Amino acid sequence: MGSFLLISPPKAAKVREDFKFEVRPEAGWISSIRLEALPHAKHGGSIVRGNGQSAMVQLSAALRGDKKKETPLAIAEGRSRPEG
């Protein structure tokens, strides 16, 4: 669908940052949502902005119908694969 690059400096340590992305897929079924953290040159080849050593990511998803009401989606499986 697309990609997003966060280039703003991170907030202070231990400060939660929320990012909301909206997509409008074509009609039909969505069988999966894939989130990948990829290294980028703007971050010194890291996936973490600034001088951070790690980051926590919590994914949530919802559907919004014609009445603009959001229906949260359950995340059935989440996996993290270490590099290497």
Residue, then its C-alpha position, 0 to 999 in steps of 0.5 A: m500500500g505504501s510506506f512512511l518514514l518518520i524524520s522528526p526527532p524523537k520525543a524525550a525518553k519514556v514519552r509515548e508518541d502516537f502515529k495514526f495512518e489511514v488507508r482506503p483500500e479497495a472493496g473486498w477482503i483484507s487478509s493481513i496487515r504487515l508492519e515492517a521497521l526498516p533501517h534508513a540512511k536518515h537514521g544512520g542505517s538504524i530503524v530507531r530515530g535519534n540516539g535510541q537503542s530500541a523502540m516499542v511498537q504497538l499496532s492497533a487497527a480499526l474499520r470505519g464504516d459509512k457512519k464514521k464509527e470505528t470498530p476495533l479489529a482483533i490482532a490474532e497473531g503478532r511475531s517479531r523476527p530477530e535479525g540474522 
